[in-house]
């Protein structure tokens, strides 16, 4: 009787990872660019904890004596808390309403059929090409006629819709199957219920990405608030930050502290929504 000899198969060797010179060079370039981009920001953070004498005379990167006097002086002397509240109210209001109007109009342009839809959408997109400086004076005259000059309402009302947001949400909502909407209609769901309970939950990631865009755009806005707001108690953070130059012409540590107080909320918003922001950009097919 023949004896069968079973030979043990050799263990497969681990696949070697080959890294080409071009990949190494590309990563080195990216590291250098990241370092150059982050260095000014890190310097601003550390400068905000230095006193004026150390900042202008010392060559050390880290503070020799850490201090919070710059932050306390800004908060107590330039009406910073009021400006922070004004910016928060303006940015939060504009972001919330922009999300609703962009989602509603994006849904209409994506899933409804009516005469002239494509032509109307093309006209709407063409407004993106119009520079803001062109409509600045007519917009200010309109706001003044409505009695909203020198008030946060004059800033908020002009940001209640976003052409970019409508386009962004339309791009995503076109991928939602019509069968899902038709099934909801057959079950007796109203159009508002379909929009609020089906379309909005499915559009969570694009809405998060648009929220970041809308919040940052309004939070960092300078030109339009400068034109509309004249009273110190109505000013937003960018205006107060620009006013630091008049109060402290060469006090760079004060500028750094004021910039940090302005940037921190933006960093928190992006840190909270970064995952949804990247996912929303990928889902809408928008590329930079």
SULRA-V585305 format. One record per residue. N is the residue number from 1. RES is the residue in one small letter. SS is DSSP state (H for helix, E for strand, C for the rest). PHI is phi in whole degrees, -180 to 180 (999 if undefined). Layout:
N,RES,SS,PHI
N,RES,SS,PHI
//
This chain:
1,x,C,999
2,x,C,-70
3,x,C,-98
4,x,C,-90
5,x,C,-101
6,x,C,-93
7,x,C,-94
8,x,C,-76
9,x,C,-69
10,x,C,-67
11,x,C,-68
12,x,C,-65
13,x,C,-72
14,x,C,-66
15,x,C,-70
16,x,C,-77
17,x,C,-93
18,x,C,-97
19,x,C,-116
20,x,C,-81
21,x,H,-64
22,x,H,-65
23,x,H,-68
24,x,H,-62
25,x,H,-64
26,x,H,-63
27,x,H,-68
28,x,H,-64
29,x,H,-62
30,x,H,-64
31,x,H,-65
32,x,H,-64
33,x,H,-66
34,x,H,-65
35,x,H,-64
36,x,H,-66
37,x,H,-75
38,x,H,-87
39,x,H,-59
40,x,H,-61
41,x,H,-68
42,x,H,-64
43,x,H,-62
44,x,H,-65
45,x,H,-62
46,x,H,-69
47,x,H,-65
48,x,C,-69
49,x,C,-103
50,x,C,-105
51,x,C,-86
52,x,H,-62
53,x,H,-62
54,x,H,-68
55,x,H,-66
56,x,H,-90
57,x,H,-115
58,x,C,-85
59,x,C,-102
60,x,C,-73
61,x,C,-74
62,x,C,-88
63,x,C,-65
64,x,C,-76
65,x,C,-128
66,x,C,-78
67,x,C,-143
68,x,C,-109
69,x,H,-64
70,x,H,-63
71,x,H,-68
72,x,H,-65
73,x,H,-70
74,x,H,-66
75,x,H,-63
76,x,H,-89
77,x,H,-112
78,x,C,-116
79,x,C,59
80,x,H,-65
81,x,H,-58
82,x,H,-65
83,x,H,-64
84,x,H,-63
85,x,H,-65
86,x,H,-61
87,x,H,-65
88,x,H,-64
89,x,H,-62
90,x,H,-64
91,x,H,-67
92,x,H,-67
93,x,H,-65
94,x,H,-63
95,x,H,-64
96,x,H,-64
97,x,H,-72
98,x,H,-62
99,x,H,-62
100,x,H,-69
101,x,H,-67
102,x,H,-67
103,x,H,-67
104,x,H,-66
105,x,H,-71
106,x,H,-63
107,x,H,-66
108,x,H,-65
109,x,H,-70
110,x,H,-89
111,x,H,-120
112,x,C,-103
113,x,C,-116
114,x,C,-152
115,x,C,-66
116,x,C,78
117,x,H,-63
118,x,H,-67
119,x,H,-66
120,x,H,-66
121,x,H,-67
122,x,H,-65
123,x,H,-64
124,x,H,-63
125,x,H,-66
126,x,H,-65
127,x,H,-68
128,x,H,-65
129,x,H,-78
130,x,C,-84
131,x,C,-64
132,x,H,-65
133,x,H,-62
134,x,H,-68
135,x,H,-100
136,x,H,-62
137,x,H,-67
138,x,H,-60
139,x,H,-67
140,x,H,-66
141,x,H,-63
142,x,H,-65
143,x,H,-63
144,x,H,-64
145,x,H,-63
146,x,C,-84
147,x,C,75
148,x,C,-106
149,x,C,-68
150,x,C,59
151,x,C,-149
152,x,H,-64
153,x,H,-61
154,x,H,-66
155,x,H,-83
156,x,H,-69
157,x,H,-66
158,x,H,-83
159,x,H,-117
160,x,C,-79
161,x,C,-145
162,x,C,-141
163,x,H,-63
164,x,H,-63
165,x,H,-65
166,x,H,-62
167,x,H,-62
168,x,H,-63
169,x,H,-71
170,x,H,-64
171,x,H,-59
172,x,H,-76
173,x,H,-67
174,x,C,-66
175,x,C,-86
176,x,C,-74
177,x,C,-63
178,x,H,-65
179,x,H,-60
180,x,H,-66
181,x,H,-72
182,x,H,-64
183,x,H,-64
184,x,H,-67
185,x,H,-67
186,x,H,-64
187,x,C,-75
188,x,C,95
189,x,C,-73
190,x,C,-77
191,x,H,-64
192,x,H,-67
193,x,H,-69
194,x,H,-62
195,x,H,-66
196,x,H,-80
197,x,H,-104
198,x,H,-119
199,x,H,-69
200,x,H,-62
201,x,H,-61
202,x,H,-70
203,x,C,-100
204,x,H,-60
205,x,H,-66
206,x,H,-61
207,x,H,-66
208,x,H,-65
209,x,H,-64
210,x,H,-67
211,x,H,-62
212,x,H,-64
213,x,H,-60
214,x,H,-67
215,x,H,-65
216,x,H,-64
217,x,H,-62
218,x,H,-79
219,x,H,-63
220,x,C,-93
221,x,C,-64
222,x,C,-123
223,x,H,-64
224,x,H,-67
225,x,H,-61
226,x,H,-64
227,x,H,-76
228,x,H,-82
229,x,C,-95
230,x,C,-120
231,x,C,-82
232,x,H,-60
233,x,H,-75
234,x,H,-104
235,x,C,-72
236,x,C,-100
237,x,H,-60
238,x,H,-58
239,x,H,-70
240,x,H,-65
241,x,H,-64
242,x,H,-67
243,x,H,-70
244,x,H,-61
245,x,H,-66
246,x,H,-77
247,x,H,-78
248,x,C,-129
249,x,C,-65
250,x,C,-117
251,x,C,-84
252,x,H,-68
253,x,H,-68
254,x,H,-72
255,x,H,-62
256,x,H,-65
257,x,H,-65
258,x,H,-64
259,x,H,-65
260,x,H,-65
261,x,H,-64
262,x,H,-81
263,x,H,-83
264,x,H,-55
265,x,H,-60
266,x,H,-65
267,x,H,-63
268,x,H,-66
269,x,H,-63
270,x,H,-69
271,x,H,-64
272,x,H,-73
273,x,H,-110
274,x,H,-62
275,x,H,-63
276,x,H,-71
277,x,H,-63
278,x,H,-65
279,x,H,-65
280,x,H,-66
281,x,H,-64
282,x,H,-67
283,x,H,-74
284,x,H,-86
285,x,C,76
286,x,C,-86
287,x,C,-122
288,x,C,-91
//
